[in-house]
Amino acid sequence: MRISEFKNDQASDRFRAAYDRALAELWPGPRTTLDLPTAFGTTRVYRTGPRSGSQGGEPIVLLPGSGGNALMWHRYVDVLARQRPVIAVDTIGEPGASTQTAPMTDGRDGAAWLDELLAALEVDAAHVVGCSYGGWLALGHQLHRPGRTASLTLVDPAGFAGFGPRFYAWLIAGGLAAAAPRPLRPRLARLVGNSAILEGELMGLMRASAGFRRALPVPPVFSDEELRRLDVPALFLLGARSALHDAREVGERVGGLVASARVEIVPGAGHALATDEPELVADRILRTAAR
């Protein structure tokens, strides 16, 4: 089995330089940087906010979407850290500062990696937030390695539909729009339903990751039996215009199977919900953590 890696040292160096620039630009405030070993490789995390315990409470752990890293949460960190410790993760196998050394073949491997990471962080209970692919990892972790999750906030998560033509068309349209002249991008972002292309530093980082070979499992659709096992407070935050799945169908399915879940469909938002509505998403993360 393959692992995710850069195709050569030149591609790696180019990305590292872009990553360091984006980190300095997007996250200038205080943080603690940790590189933690797991069976799947070394994972980079950034900690900020009050310390866990009686003052800070249980931490919020942020997992990015596919192709992203901790920096996708840069608009959230200050807001969340005012109330909770925040741990932003460069998911193993994604382009970031983590280094994968062993293959991750399925959801059980993803759950094992996240459980090892939380153990290394000495986190016994976390409010886990996952966007898209990160949502699939977060939910899979609770299903396969229960015990460390206090709550889940799943931001338009993967794992509820296959990746069909509509989703790939959305990805391609977003990529083309991101390459357009800067003055045209706001209009194109509205047209294609992808506000992420307005994140200039992150788009530059995405372009710099062109030499990265991603080798992570494709999320299968969660079964009814798996969803019925979910027993922690969970918010399914779905974009009404998501290109990944039919938000209403997902909401009805979750509502009928998961007693501990709440579902909120955000009008006008798409799969890029985290950048479409950052204030709303941050508010919902904190509300869910307070339940």
Helices and strands as residue ranges (DSSP letters): E 5-6, H 9-26, E 32-38, E 41-48, E 60-63, G 70-73, H 77-81, E 86-89, E 99-100, H 107-120, E 126-131, H 133-144, E 149-155, H 165-178, G 182-184, H 185-192, G 195-198, H 200-208, G 209-211, E 212-213, H 224-228, E 234-239, H 247-257, E 261-266, H 273-276, H 278-290
